[in-house]
């Protein structure tokens, strides 16, 4: 970590004591994690915080670069958010933070709620993708611009007759003669079986995912015959990730995190492609 200038999270007494015992030859930067009420990682009690902050601060080869906490309900409960902020401020109030470079608690949801004046850094996660964690709870007077879209295309188009079945388990039966398309993306790519019966967009039309999503393919019902190679939008115009998540009872974070490294990443700047990463094969 020190060699690559990576800062580490000091979250636990045992972890901190183990670090202090190491024969360090380079300065290690740490950020002390405070548990203000999420009860995941972090130090919880004032005495703990004071003791281990001082131990780290006095170690010659350790730099306490930051101190931070994490909010549990910034997208759902402002009372508990404010409670956590008060706890955090109280737990660090007795510390000498004059040499601590970063004080941070704001994730995307917290940042969008209010501008806090006692921290000096933010940790954008979902916000980097231009996505509101909960647009029903967090009302903005400006629009966020989504930075990610997910596309595939049609690799086969065929017509099936009324009564014919589609996919593993034959779970879909055509109610009439229908055009269907095969899309080369599936649960190995992060598009899980729970998307069966949900929708993608083709040529401005919402198209139902029919039959079970396969490992690396799925079938969709088309309004008409389309040419091979026609673009299929899974996330993007007409199908925002918030809706994708809502349709299968999850959150946008999970949808985005599940997109596997089998899926090539195309990076664009000013509408021009600047890089393509095919991670699985590099």
C-alpha positions as CSV (number, residue, x, y, z in Angstrom):
1,X,0.0,0.0,0.0
2,X,2.7,2.4,0.9
3,X,4.7,1.7,-2.2
4,X,1.6,2.5,-4.4
5,X,0.5,5.5,-2.2
6,X,-2.7,3.7,-1.2
7,X,-4.4,4.8,2.0
8,X,-5.8,2.1,4.2
9,X,-8.9,2.0,6.5
10,X,-8.1,1.6,10.2
11,X,-11.3,0.1,11.4
12,X,-10.6,-2.2,14.3
13,X,-8.5,-2.4,17.4
14,X,-6.8,-5.7,16.4
15,X,-6.1,-4.4,12.9
16,X,-4.5,-1.3,14.3
17,X,-2.4,-3.2,16.8
18,X,-1.2,-5.6,14.1
19,X,-0.2,-2.6,11.9
20,X,1.7,-1.0,14.8
21,X,3.7,-4.2,15.2
22,X,4.9,-4.3,11.6
23,X,8.5,-3.3,10.9
24,X,7.5,-0.5,8.5
25,X,10.1,1.0,6.2
26,X,7.8,3.4,4.4
27,X,5.1,5.7,5.7
28,X,1.7,4.1,5.6
29,X,-1.3,6.4,5.3
30,X,-4.5,5.4,7.2
31,X,-8.0,6.8,7.6
32,X,-9.6,6.0,11.0
33,X,-13.1,4.6,10.6
34,X,-15.7,5.7,13.2
35,X,-18.9,3.7,13.7
36,X,-21.5,6.5,14.2
37,X,-24.5,4.2,14.0
38,X,-24.4,1.9,10.9
39,X,-22.7,-0.8,13.0
40,X,-20.6,-2.2,10.2
41,X,-16.9,-1.3,10.4
42,X,-15.4,1.2,12.8
43,X,-14.6,2.2,16.3
44,X,-17.7,2.9,18.4
45,X,-16.8,4.3,21.8
46,X,-15.1,7.6,22.7
47,X,-12.3,5.9,24.6
48,X,-11.6,3.6,21.7
49,X,-11.4,6.4,19.3
50,X,-9.1,8.6,21.5
51,X,-6.8,5.7,22.4
52,X,-6.3,4.3,18.9
53,X,-6.2,7.7,17.2
54,X,-3.3,8.7,19.5
55,X,-1.5,5.4,19.0
56,X,-1.6,5.8,15.3
57,X,-0.8,9.5,15.4
58,X,2.3,8.8,17.5
59,X,3.7,6.0,15.4
60,X,6.7,7.3,13.3
61,X,5.9,5.4,10.1
62,X,2.1,5.9,10.1
63,X,0.2,9.0,8.9
64,X,-3.3,9.5,10.0
65,X,-4.4,11.1,6.7
66,X,-8.1,11.0,7.4
67,X,-11.0,10.2,9.7
68,X,-14.4,9.3,8.6
69,X,-17.8,7.6,9.1
70,X,-20.6,6.3,6.9
71,X,-24.2,7.3,6.8
72,X,-26.9,4.5,6.9
73,X,-30.1,6.4,6.0
74,X,-29.3,9.5,4.0
75,X,-31.7,8.2,1.3
76,X,-34.5,7.3,3.7
77,X,-34.4,8.8,7.2
78,X,-33.1,12.3,7.9
79,X,-33.6,12.0,11.7
80,X,-31.2,9.1,11.9
81,X,-28.8,10.8,9.5
82,X,-28.6,13.8,11.8
83,X,-28.2,11.5,14.8
84,X,-25.2,9.8,13.1
85,X,-23.7,13.2,12.3
86,X,-24.0,14.3,15.9
87,X,-22.4,11.1,17.1
88,X,-19.5,11.5,14.7
89,X,-18.9,15.1,15.7
90,X,-19.0,14.1,19.4
91,X,-16.6,11.2,19.0
92,X,-14.0,13.3,17.2
93,X,-14.4,16.5,19.2
94,X,-11.6,15.8,21.7
95,X,-9.0,14.8,19.0
96,X,-6.3,17.0,17.7
97,X,-7.2,17.0,14.0
98,X,-4.8,19.7,13.0
99,X,-2.6,17.3,11.0
100,X,-5.5,15.2,9.6
101,X,-5.9,16.1,6.0
102,X,-9.3,14.6,5.3
103,X,-12.5,14.5,7.4
104,X,-15.3,12.8,5.5
105,X,-18.7,11.4,5.9
106,X,-20.7,12.3,2.8
107,X,-21.6,9.6,0.4
108,X,-23.7,10.5,-2.7
109,X,-27.0,10.5,-0.8
110,X,-25.6,12.6,2.1
111,X,-24.1,15.1,-0.3
112,X,-27.4,15.6,-2.1
113,X,-29.2,16.3,1.1
114,X,-27.2,19.2,2.5
115,X,-23.8,21.0,2.5
116,X,-22.0,20.2,5.8
117,X,-19.3,22.6,6.9
118,X,-17.3,20.5,9.3
119,X,-16.0,17.9,6.8
120,X,-13.7,18.7,3.9
121,X,-14.1,15.7,1.5
122,X,-16.8,13.7,-0.1
123,X,-17.0,10.1,-1.3
124,X,-19.0,9.8,-4.5
125,X,-20.2,6.4,-5.4
126,X,-23.5,6.2,-7.3
127,X,-23.2,9.9,-8.0
128,X,-20.2,9.2,-10.3
129,X,-22.7,7.5,-12.6
130,X,-25.1,10.5,-12.5
131,X,-27.7,8.6,-10.5
132,X,-29.9,9.7,-7.6
133,X,-29.9,7.0,-4.9
134,X,-33.6,7.6,-4.3
135,X,-35.4,10.2,-6.4
136,X,-38.6,9.8,-4.4
137,X,-36.8,10.7,-1.1
138,X,-34.1,13.0,-2.4
139,X,-35.7,15.8,-4.5
140,X,-33.3,17.8,-6.6
141,X,-33.8,21.2,-8.4
142,X,-31.4,20.0,-11.1
143,X,-31.1,17.0,-13.3
144,X,-28.3,14.4,-13.0
145,X,-26.9,13.1,-16.3
146,X,-26.4,9.3,-16.3
147,X,-22.9,8.4,-17.3
148,X,-23.5,4.7,-18.0
149,X,-25.5,2.9,-20.7
150,X,-25.7,-0.9,-21.4
151,X,-26.3,-2.1,-24.9
152,X,-26.4,-5.4,-26.8
153,X,-27.8,-6.3,-30.2
154,X,-29.9,-8.9,-32.0
155,X,-27.9,-11.9,-33.1
156,X,-30.9,-13.9,-34.4
157,X,-34.5,-12.9,-35.3
158,X,-37.1,-15.5,-35.9
159,X,-40.9,-16.0,-36.0
160,X,-42.6,-18.5,-33.7
161,X,-46.1,-19.7,-34.0
162,X,-48.9,-19.5,-31.5
163,X,-48.5,-22.1,-28.7
164,X,-44.7,-22.5,-29.3
165,X,-42.6,-22.3,-26.1
166,X,-39.4,-20.4,-25.4
167,X,-36.4,-21.0,-23.2
168,X,-35.3,-23.4,-20.5
169,X,-38.2,-25.0,-18.8
170,X,-40.5,-23.8,-21.6
171,X,-41.8,-21.2,-19.3
172,X,-43.1,-18.9,-22.0
173,X,-45.8,-19.8,-24.5
174,X,-46.6,-17.6,-27.5
175,X,-50.2,-16.3,-27.3
176,X,-50.1,-15.6,-31.0
177,X,-47.6,-15.7,-33.9
178,X,-44.7,-13.6,-32.7
179,X,-41.3,-12.2,-33.8
180,X,-38.6,-12.9,-31.2
181,X,-35.0,-11.9,-31.0
182,X,-32.0,-13.5,-29.3
183,X,-29.7,-11.1,-27.4
184,X,-26.2,-12.3,-26.5
185,X,-26.2,-11.3,-22.8
186,X,-27.2,-13.3,-19.7
187,X,-26.6,-14.0,-16.1
188,X,-22.9,-14.7,-16.6
189,X,-22.7,-11.0,-17.7
190,X,-24.7,-9.8,-14.7
191,X,-28.2,-9.8,-16.3
192,X,-29.8,-12.2,-13.9
193,X,-32.7,-14.6,-14.3
194,X,-34.9,-12.3,-12.3
195,X,-35.2,-10.1,-15.4
196,X,-37.5,-12.6,-17.0
197,X,-40.7,-10.8,-17.8
198,X,-39.1,-7.4,-17.6
199,X,-38.2,-5.1,-20.5
200,X,-35.5,-3.8,-22.8
201,X,-35.8,-1.2,-25.5
202,X,-35.5,-1.8,-29.3
203,X,-36.0,1.0,-31.8
204,X,-38.0,3.0,-29.2
205,X,-40.2,0.0,-28.3
206,X,-40.3,-1.7,-24.9
207,X,-39.8,-5.4,-25.5
208,X,-40.5,-8.1,-22.9
209,X,-37.8,-10.6,-21.9
210,X,-39.4,-13.9,-22.5
211,X,-38.5,-17.3,-21.1
212,X,-35.7,-17.7,-18.7
213,X,-32.6,-15.7,-19.0
214,X,-29.8,-18.0,-20.1
215,X,-26.1,-17.9,-19.1
216,X,-25.0,-15.7,-22.0
217,X,-28.2,-15.2,-24.0
218,X,-31.8,-14.2,-23.6
219,X,-34.8,-13.9,-25.8
220,X,-37.1,-10.9,-26.2
221,X,-40.5,-10.5,-27.9
222,X,-40.3,-8.0,-30.8
223,X,-43.1,-5.9,-32.3
224,X,-41.9,-6.7,-35.8
225,X,-39.0,-8.2,-37.7
226,X,-35.7,-6.4,-37.2
227,X,-32.3,-6.7,-38.9
228,X,-29.5,-8.6,-37.3
229,X,-27.3,-6.2,-35.3
230,X,-30.2,-3.9,-34.2
231,X,-29.3,-2.2,-30.9
232,X,-30.9,-3.5,-27.8
233,X,-30.9,-1.0,-24.8
234,X,-30.8,-2.7,-21.4
235,X,-29.8,0.5,-19.5
236,X,-30.1,3.9,-21.2
237,X,-32.6,6.1,-23.1
238,X,-36.1,4.8,-22.3
239,X,-34.8,2.3,-19.7
240,X,-33.1,4.1,-16.8
241,X,-31.2,1.9,-14.3
242,X,-33.6,3.1,-11.6
243,X,-36.5,1.4,-13.4
244,X,-34.5,-1.7,-14.1
245,X,-33.8,-2.0,-10.4
246,X,-37.3,-1.3,-9.4
247,X,-38.7,-3.9,-11.7
248,X,-36.8,-6.7,-10.0
249,X,-37.1,-5.4,-6.5
250,X,-33.5,-4.2,-6.0
251,X,-31.4,-1.0,-6.1
252,X,-29.4,0.7,-8.8
253,X,-26.1,-0.1,-7.1
254,X,-26.7,-3.9,-7.4
255,X,-27.6,-3.7,-11.1
256,X,-24.4,-1.8,-11.9
257,X,-22.1,-3.9,-9.7
258,X,-23.4,-7.1,-11.3
259,X,-22.2,-6.2,-14.8
260,X,-19.4,-8.6,-15.1
261,X,-16.0,-8.3,-16.7
262,X,-17.2,-10.3,-19.7
263,X,-19.0,-7.1,-20.9
264,X,-16.6,-4.7,-22.8
265,X,-16.4,-1.2,-21.5
266,X,-16.5,1.6,-24.0
267,X,-15.4,5.0,-22.7
268,X,-16.5,8.2,-24.4
269,X,-15.6,11.8,-24.0
270,X,-17.5,14.6,-25.8
271,X,-19.3,11.8,-27.7
272,X,-16.0,10.4,-29.0
273,X,-14.7,6.9,-28.1
274,X,-11.4,7.3,-26.2
275,X,-10.9,3.7,-25.0
276,X,-12.3,0.2,-25.1
277,X,-11.5,-2.4,-22.5
278,X,-12.4,-6.0,-23.0
279,X,-11.4,-7.0,-19.5
280,X,-11.9,-10.8,-19.6
281,X,-9.6,-11.2,-22.5
282,X,-6.8,-8.7,-21.7
